[in-house]
Amino acid sequence: MARKRNTATVLQRRLRTAVRLFPLLVFAVVCYLQFRTISRFSPTAPCDDDTSRRAAMDDDLIDRLRESVTFLPLRDPRKRRAGEWFISALNDTSEPDGEARNIVLPSAASSGRLLCVRAPPGTDAAYALAWRDALAWRDALPRGAALRPGLTFVSEMSYDYRNLWHGLSALVPFASWHARSGCRAVPARWALFHHGAAVRTGASAWLASLTEAATGAEMAVETFPDAAAASAAPACFEEAVVFRRQMEGLSRARLLGAFEFMRCKARSHCGVAPAPAPATQSPALCVTLLFRDGARAFKDEAAVSRVFGAECARAAGSGCAVATARAGNLTFCEQVALLSGTDVLVSAHGAQLTNMLFMDRNSSVMELYPLGWRQRAGGGQFVYRWMADRAGMRHEGSWWDPHGEPCPDSPDILSCYKDRQIGIDEAYFARWAAKVFAAAMERKKRRGGGEASGEERRREAADDCGCS
């Protein structure tokens, strides 16, 4: 009986203990369920399934963005005006005012997208309408696209990059833009286009040398994946600045600044030091006769040299210096050195006149033409008159040879006259040269006996050419 009473007492005690602990147990269960609920729906602690699902959604979004990239013709057939049909999806702007019109990518205008270019496989790379461009986000480039790192200068024009004048026309806006960046925006490559088709052969050696001098980087021309390959992948540019109208939009001040910048950079690149001013003696007059071979060569170079040499001696006496040269026989730096010391340049119409770029501002240019140009060539024959004005030179007029054999009756009669040689009119040349040389001597005297023009030469001496 006693054992039964003890057992009952123990059970009662355990029951009372359980009753006291039950609320605590219930509380613990509630807390545990609450914790599980919070954990399941908390965004800060996703489960493995949620992570996988999010990654899949991101991949799907990127795939959709890739598929949404639409390649359009680089040359938009709906546009008529030159410059408007190249990358027609974007407008070019002049920022700041006075700068050449350009497109910078990526930008707000492109919604942060990069420029991608390709030629469809199996097409002729020279066929303009085969080339395509598109805008794409960096994280969603078209499949197989090759990302070109760094800055790419993209140029479109209707002329030949191997011609000195036309090549310079394409370079001027880039040089201005580069100088305005403090020379920090250095191109990793150039993408050259002609009528909407890529130019894979590059530019002339002269232009490549000037480009390297102006930008501090070798002119590496983008060749793009082979358009005839079975899988021609697009090339996408990490950064790009596009000029499609050459110098359009450049103010006169910016034009003068761009030419001065390139002149200074070329002289620095070639080690052509600023010429010191003579202390007491009269200033020298340096005349350069830049001859051509073949088309538009002088019929009698010796007679031309004799006339201009005699008038130089009359104007400057013993201070006269006449140099004769052929640009084709000189290296780039030899051309820079020769023209940097030239006060008056005499030459036939042709690409070699582009070297006037290296002359001091206010130097003189005398230009000569064969028979037929005045009547047949149109406005294009005045390009070096325009260049002289843009570069701060003095174009002292032109002489058109009135004599020569007539061309046969042909619809394209200029093709006959274009390559004719140039005669001589000794009396006219003497009067013309006397006037130009006398004025050049007077300007040199006013500048203090040949002292280089102020700000331009100070920049050269500082070796920064306005970059700092």
ChimeraX attribute file (.defattr): number of C-alpha atoms within 10 A of each C-alpha:
attribute: neighborCount
match mode: 1-to-1
recipient: residues
	/A:1	6
	/A:2	6
	/A:3	8
	/A:4	8
	/A:5	9
	/A:6	11
	/A:7	11
	/A:8	11
	/A:9	12
	/A:10	11
	/A:11	11
	/A:12	12
	/A:13	11
	/A:14	12
	/A:15	12
	/A:16	11
	/A:17	11
	/A:18	12
	/A:19	11
	/A:20	11
	/A:21	11
	/A:22	11
	/A:23	11
	/A:24	11
	/A:25	12
	/A:26	11
	/A:27	10
	/A:28	12
	/A:29	12
	/A:30	12
	/A:31	12
	/A:32	11
	/A:33	11
	/A:34	12
	/A:35	11
	/A:36	12
	/A:37	11
	/A:38	11
	/A:39	14
	/A:40	12
	/A:41	11
	/A:42	11
	/A:43	10
	/A:44	7
	/A:45	12
	/A:46	13
	/A:47	13
	/A:48	8
	/A:49	8
	/A:50	12
	/A:51	12
	/A:52	12
	/A:53	11
	/A:54	11
	/A:55	11
	/A:56	12
	/A:57	12
	/A:58	12
	/A:59	13
	/A:60	12
	/A:61	13
	/A:62	16
	/A:63	15
	/A:64	12
	/A:65	16
	/A:66	17
	/A:67	13
	/A:68	13
	/A:69	17
	/A:70	12
	/A:71	19
	/A:72	19
	/A:73	21
	/A:74	25
	/A:75	22
	/A:76	18
	/A:77	11
	/A:78	9
	/A:79	12
	/A:80	9
	/A:81	8
	/A:82	13
	/A:83	21
	/A:84	18
	/A:85	20
	/A:86	26
	/A:87	24
	/A:88	18
	/A:89	15
	/A:90	13
	/A:91	11
	/A:92	20
	/A:93	14
	/A:94	14
	/A:95	13
	/A:96	9
	/A:97	12
	/A:98	15
	/A:99	22
	/A:100	27
	/A:101	23
	/A:102	24
	/A:103	22
	/A:104	20
	/A:105	22
	/A:106	21
	/A:107	13
	/A:108	9
	/A:109	13
	/A:110	17
	/A:111	12
	/A:112	14
	/A:113	22
	/A:114	22
	/A:115	26
	/A:116	25
	/A:117	23
	/A:118	26
	/A:119	31
	/A:120	20
	/A:121	17
	/A:122	14
	/A:123	15
	/A:124	16
	/A:125	21
	/A:126	18
	/A:127	13
	/A:128	19
	/A:129	19
	/A:130	21
	/A:131	23
	/A:132	22
	/A:133	24
	/A:134	22
	/A:135	25
	/A:136	24
	/A:137	20
	/A:138	16
	/A:139	10
	/A:140	19
	/A:141	26
	/A:142	25
	/A:143	11
	/A:144	11
	/A:145	17
	/A:146	16
	/A:147	15
	/A:148	17
	/A:149	13
	/A:150	14
	/A:151	18
	/A:152	24
	/A:153	22
	/A:154	23
	/A:155	24
	/A:156	24
	/A:157	22
	/A:158	15
	/A:159	15
	/A:160	16
	/A:161	24
	/A:162	17
	/A:163	18
	/A:164	20
	/A:165	22
	/A:166	19
	/A:167	21
	/A:168	21
	/A:169	18
	/A:170	23
	/A:171	24
	/A:172	23
	/A:173	29
	/A:174	26
	/A:175	21
	/A:176	25
	/A:177	19
	/A:178	20
	/A:179	23
	/A:180	19
	/A:181	13
	/A:182	13
	/A:183	19
	/A:184	13
	/A:185	15
	/A:186	18
	/A:187	22
	/A:188	18
	/A:189	22
	/A:190	20
	/A:191	21
	/A:192	23
	/A:193	24
	/A:194	16
	/A:195	20
	/A:196	25
	/A:197	21
	/A:198	24
	/A:199	21
	/A:200	15
	/A:201	12
	/A:202	20
	/A:203	19
	/A:204	15
	/A:205	14
	/A:206	18
	/A:207	23
	/A:208	22
	/A:209	19
	/A:210	24
	/A:211	22
	/A:212	16
	/A:213	21
	/A:214	29
	/A:215	20
	/A:216	15
	/A:217	15
	/A:218	18
	/A:219	21
	/A:220	15
	/A:221	20
	/A:222	21
	/A:223	16
	/A:224	19
	/A:225	18
	/A:226	18
	/A:227	21
	/A:228	14
	/A:229	13
	/A:230	10
	/A:231	13
	/A:232	18
	/A:233	22
	/A:234	26
	/A:235	23
	/A:236	25
	/A:237	25
	/A:238	18
	/A:239	20
	/A:240	25
	/A:241	20
	/A:242	23
	/A:243	25
	/A:244	25
	/A:245	22
	/A:246	25
	/A:247	20
	/A:248	16
	/A:249	19
	/A:250	20
	/A:251	15
	/A:252	15
	/A:253	11
	/A:254	22
	/A:255	24
	/A:256	18
	/A:257	21
	/A:258	26
	/A:259	23
	/A:260	24
	/A:261	24
	/A:262	24
	/A:263	28
	/A:264	27
	/A:265	27
	/A:266	26
	/A:267	21
	/A:268	20
	/A:269	18
	/A:270	15
	/A:271	12
	/A:272	19
	/A:273	14
	/A:274	20
	/A:275	12
	/A:276	10
	/A:277	14
	/A:278	13
	/A:279	11
	/A:280	8
	/A:281	9
	/A:282	17
	/A:283	21
	/A:284	21
	/A:285	25
	/A:286	22
	/A:287	24
	/A:288	23
	/A:289	22
	/A:290	18
	/A:291	20
	/A:292	21
	/A:293	11
	/A:294	11
	/A:295	16
	/A:296	23
	/A:297	21
	/A:298	23
	/A:299	14
	/A:300	12
	/A:301	16
	/A:302	9
	/A:303	15
	/A:304	19
	/A:305	15
	/A:306	14
	/A:307	19
	/A:308	23
	/A:309	21
	/A:310	16
	/A:311	22
	/A:312	27
	/A:313	17
	/A:314	15
	/A:315	23
	/A:316	19
	/A:317	14
	/A:318	12
	/A:319	15
	/A:320	18
	/A:321	17
	/A:322	18
	/A:323	14
	/A:324	13
	/A:325	14
	/A:326	13
	/A:327	19
	/A:328	12
	/A:329	9
	/A:330	12
	/A:331	13
	/A:332	19
	/A:333	18
	/A:334	14
	/A:335	21
	/A:336	24
	/A:337	19
	/A:338	19
	/A:339	22
	/A:340	22
	/A:341	18
	/A:342	23
	/A:343	24
	/A:344	28
	/A:345	23
	/A:346	21
	/A:347	21
	/A:348	25
	/A:349	23
	/A:350	21
	/A:351	14
	/A:352	19
	/A:353	22
	/A:354	19
	/A:355	21
	/A:356	25
	/A:357	24
	/A:358	24
	/A:359	25
	/A:360	23
	/A:361	22
	/A:362	19
	/A:363	20
	/A:364	25
	/A:365	26
	/A:366	22
	/A:367	20
	/A:368	19
	/A:369	26
	/A:370	25
	/A:371	25
	/A:372	22
	/A:373	18
	/A:374	15
	/A:375	9
	/A:376	15
	/A:377	15
	/A:378	9
	/A:379	8
	/A:380	8
	/A:381	15
	/A:382	13
	/A:383	15
	/A:384	20
	/A:385	18
	/A:386	13
	/A:387	21
	/A:388	22
	/A:389	17
	/A:390	20
	/A:391	23
	/A:392	21
	/A:393	22
	/A:394	20
	/A:395	20
	/A:396	19
	/A:397	13
	/A:398	16
	/A:399	19
	/A:400	17
	/A:401	18
	/A:402	15
	/A:403	12
	/A:404	14
	/A:405	9
	/A:406	11
	/A:407	14
	/A:408	9
	/A:409	8
	/A:410	9
	/A:411	7
	/A:412	10
	/A:413	15
	/A:414	17
	/A:415	13
	/A:416	14
	/A:417	22
	/A:418	17
	/A:419	14
	/A:420	23
	/A:421	21
	/A:422	23
	/A:423	23
	/A:424	19
	/A:425	13
	/A:426	14
	/A:427	9
	/A:428	12
	/A:429	15
	/A:430	18
	/A:431	12
	/A:432	18
	/A:433	22
	/A:434	19
	/A:435	13
	/A:436	20
	/A:437	24
	/A:438	16
	/A:439	14
	/A:440	22
	/A:441	22
	/A:442	13
	/A:443	15
	/A:444	20
	/A:445	15
	/A:446	11
	/A:447	15
	/A:448	16
	/A:449	20
	/A:450	21
	/A:451	18
	/A:452	18
	/A:453	14
	/A:454	9
	/A:455	11
	/A:456	19
	/A:457	18
	/A:458	15
	/A:459	18
	/A:460	20
	/A:461	14
	/A:462	10
	/A:463	17
	/A:464	16
	/A:465	26
	/A:466	20
	/A:467	14
	/A:468	11
